Amino acid sequence: MGEIAMKMAAAGVPWLSDVISENGEFLALIGGSWKKSESGSTISSTKPQAMSEVASVVQACTASEIDFAFQSADAAQKKWRCVPLWKRAKVIKDAAGLLRSAADTIAPMLTAEVCKSLKSAKDEVVRTADLLEYTAEEAIRVLSAGE
C-alpha cells in the first residue's frame, strides 16, 4: 500500500475512500465504476524525495479498458450536455466544496507525490476548487447570455 492511500483511508473522507481498493491501491474509473484493472497489474509511484519509498499504487489498465473508459466518458458527456446548465453548474460547485472540505487530507498527498511544501499543496487544492467555481459561474454567465 502506498503512503497516500494509507493517509486517505485514515482520513475518513467518504468519497476519497471510494477510490481505494481493500489493499490500498488506487482504483481506475472505468465505465462509471471504480475498479481494479483486468490486467491484475499495478504501477508504483515513488516519492521524489525518497525514490525507494512508494507514494501510491495505481492500476495498470489494459488497452481495451482504456478504450472502454474513453467510450464511456464520451457517452456520459452526451447525457451530461442534456442536463440543464444550472444543474451542471451546481454539480461543479459541489465538487469544489468537496475539494475544499478535503484540502487538509489531499495536501499531504500532493506533498508526498510531487514534493511540494504542505502550504503550497493546500494552496493548490484551494485554487483548484476556486477554478471549478469560477468555471461554473462563467459557464452560466456566457452560455445563458445566448439564450
C-alpha positions as CSV (number, residue, x, y, z in Angstrom):
1,M,0.0,0.0,0.0
2,G,1.3,3.4,-0.9
3,E,1.6,6.1,1.8
4,I,-1.0,8.3,0.0
5,A,-3.7,5.6,0.1
6,M,-3.0,4.9,3.8
7,K,-3.5,8.6,4.6
8,M,-6.7,8.7,2.5
9,A,-8.1,5.6,4.3
10,A,-7.2,7.0,7.7
11,A,-8.7,10.4,6.9
12,G,-12.2,9.0,6.9
13,V,-13.3,11.3,4.0
14,P,-16.1,9.1,2.5
15,W,-15.8,10.0,-1.2
16,L,-12.0,9.6,-1.1
17,S,-12.2,6.1,0.3
18,D,-14.3,5.0,-2.8
19,V,-11.2,5.2,-5.0
20,I,-9.0,2.8,-2.9
21,S,-9.1,-1.0,-3.0
22,E,-9.1,-3.2,0.1
23,N,-5.3,-3.5,-0.2
24,G,-4.6,0.2,-0.6
25,E,-4.3,0.6,-4.4
26,F,-6.0,3.4,-6.2
27,L,-8.8,2.0,-8.4
28,A,-9.4,3.1,-12.0
29,L,-12.6,4.8,-13.0
30,I,-13.9,2.8,-16.0
31,G,-17.4,3.0,-17.2
32,G,-18.6,4.9,-14.2
33,S,-17.3,2.5,-11.6
34,W,-14.1,2.4,-9.6
35,K,-12.4,-1.0,-10.2
36,K,-9.2,-2.9,-10.4
37,S,-7.7,-3.5,-13.8
38,E,-8.3,-6.7,-15.6
39,S,-4.6,-6.9,-16.2
40,G,-4.0,-7.7,-12.5
41,S,-1.0,-5.4,-12.6
42,T,-0.3,-2.1,-10.9
43,I,2.2,0.7,-11.2
44,S,4.0,2.2,-8.2
45,S,4.7,5.9,-8.0
46,T,7.7,6.7,-5.8
47,K,8.3,9.8,-3.7
48,P,10.6,12.3,-5.5
49,Q,12.5,13.0,-2.2
50,A,13.0,9.3,-1.4
51,M,12.8,7.1,-4.6
52,S,12.9,3.9,-2.6
53,E,9.5,4.8,-0.9
54,V,6.2,4.2,-2.6
55,A,3.9,7.2,-2.6
56,S,1.0,5.5,-4.4
57,V,0.0,2.4,-6.4
58,V,-2.3,2.7,-9.4
59,Q,-3.9,0.3,-11.8
60,A,-2.1,-0.7,-15.0
61,C,-5.1,-0.7,-17.3
62,T,-5.2,-2.7,-20.5
63,A,-5.7,-1.0,-23.9
64,S,-9.2,-2.3,-24.0
65,E,-10.0,-0.9,-20.6
66,I,-8.7,2.5,-21.7
67,D,-10.7,2.4,-24.9
68,F,-13.8,1.5,-22.9
69,A,-13.1,4.3,-20.4
70,F,-13.0,6.8,-23.3
71,Q,-16.1,5.4,-24.9
72,S,-18.0,5.5,-21.6
73,A,-16.8,9.1,-21.0
74,D,-18.0,10.1,-24.5
75,A,-21.4,8.5,-23.9
76,A,-21.6,10.2,-20.4
77,Q,-20.8,13.6,-21.9
78,K,-23.6,13.2,-24.4
79,K,-26.0,12.7,-21.5
80,W,-24.3,15.4,-19.4
81,R,-24.8,18.1,-22.1
82,C,-28.6,17.5,-21.9
83,V,-28.6,18.3,-18.2
84,P,-29.8,21.9,-17.6
85,L,-26.9,24.4,-17.3
86,W,-27.8,25.4,-13.8
87,K,-27.7,21.8,-12.6
88,R,-24.3,21.2,-14.2
89,A,-23.0,24.3,-12.6
90,K,-24.3,23.1,-9.2
91,V,-22.6,19.8,-9.6
92,I,-19.3,21.5,-10.4
93,K,-19.7,23.9,-7.4
94,D,-20.5,21.0,-5.2
95,A,-17.3,19.3,-6.4
96,A,-15.4,22.5,-5.5
97,G,-16.9,22.3,-2.0
98,L,-15.8,18.6,-1.6
99,L,-12.3,19.6,-2.6
100,R,-12.2,22.4,-0.1
101,S,-13.5,20.2,2.7
102,A,-10.8,17.6,2.0
103,A,-8.0,20.1,1.4
104,D,-6.2,19.1,4.7
105,T,-6.3,15.5,3.6
106,I,-5.3,16.0,0.0
107,A,-2.5,18.4,0.6
108,P,-0.2,15.9,2.4
109,M,-0.8,13.5,-0.5
110,L,0.4,16.1,-3.0
111,T,3.4,16.7,-0.8
112,A,4.4,13.1,-1.0
113,E,3.6,12.7,-4.7
114,V,5.3,15.8,-6.1
115,C,7.4,17.1,-3.3
116,K,5.6,20.4,-2.7
117,S,5.6,22.2,0.6
118,L,2.4,21.5,2.6
119,K,1.3,25.1,2.3
120,S,1.9,25.1,-1.5
121,A,0.0,21.8,-1.8
122,K,-3.0,23.1,0.2
123,D,-3.0,26.3,-1.8
124,E,-3.1,24.2,-5.0
125,V,-6.2,22.3,-3.8
126,V,-8.0,25.5,-2.8
127,R,-7.0,27.2,-6.2
128,T,-8.4,24.2,-8.0
129,A,-11.7,24.5,-6.1
130,D,-11.7,28.2,-6.9
131,L,-11.2,27.4,-10.6
132,L,-14.0,24.9,-10.6
133,E,-16.4,27.5,-9.1
134,Y,-15.2,30.2,-11.5
135,T,-15.7,27.9,-14.4
136,A,-19.3,27.0,-13.3
137,E,-20.1,30.7,-12.8
138,E,-18.6,31.7,-16.2
139,A,-20.5,29.0,-18.0
140,I,-23.8,30.3,-16.6
141,R,-22.8,33.9,-17.5
142,V,-21.6,33.1,-21.0
143,L,-23.9,30.4,-22.1
144,S,-27.1,31.8,-20.6
145,A,-26.4,35.1,-22.4
146,G,-27.1,33.3,-25.7
147,E,-30.5,32.0,-24.6
